[in-house]
Amino acid sequence: MADASADIQRRYKQFIDLLPLTIALAGLPHSEPGKYYTEEQIESRLYTIRHAYKAAQAITREAVQK
């Protein structure tokens, strides 16, 4: 159980550390004040962020290995 908790904390820290790079890679615009995204728009943005996160992980791994 302690190992699982430590793994979750490690993955959470990695996510938080990569978040600025992920957002930059995703290149998504901010919403306009008072306007909300539809469910479909949110799903589309989530898809983009997921792929940007994978790219951020890959580039970080590559940078560390070299």
SVG drawing of the C-alpha trace seen along z (x, -y; Angstrom):
<svg xmlns="http://www.w3.org/2000/svg" viewBox="-22 -38 46 40">
<polyline fill="none" stroke="black" stroke-width="0.4" points="0.0,0.0 2.8,-2.4 4.4,-1.6 1.1,-2.4 0.8,-5.7 4.4,-6.6 3.8,-5.8 0.7,-8.0 2.6,-10.9 5.5,-10.5 3.2,-10.5 1.3,-13.5 4.5,-15.4 5.6,-14.5 2.2,-15.7 2.5,-19.0 6.1,-19.5 5.2,-18.9 2.0,-20.9 3.6,-24.2 5.3,-22.4 2.1,-20.5 0.0,-23.6 2.6,-25.3 2.7,-22.4 -1.1,-22.1 -1.3,-25.7 -4.9,-26.1 -6.4,-29.5 -8.0,-30.7 -11.7,-31.0 -13.3,-34.4 -14.7,-35.8 -18.3,-34.8 -18.2,-32.2 -18.2,-28.5 -17.1,-25.6 -19.5,-22.9 -19.1,-19.3 -17.7,-18.5 -15.2,-21.4 -14.0,-20.2 -13.5,-16.7 -11.5,-18.0 -9.4,-20.1 -8.8,-17.1 -7.7,-15.1 -5.2,-17.8 -3.9,-18.1 -3.5,-14.3 -1.3,-14.2 0.6,-17.3 1.3,-15.6 2.6,-12.4 4.9,-14.7 6.1,-16.5 6.9,-13.2 8.8,-12.0 10.8,-15.1 11.7,-15.2 12.8,-11.5 14.9,-12.3 16.5,-15.3 17.4,-13.4 18.9,-10.4 21.2,-12.5"/>
</svg>
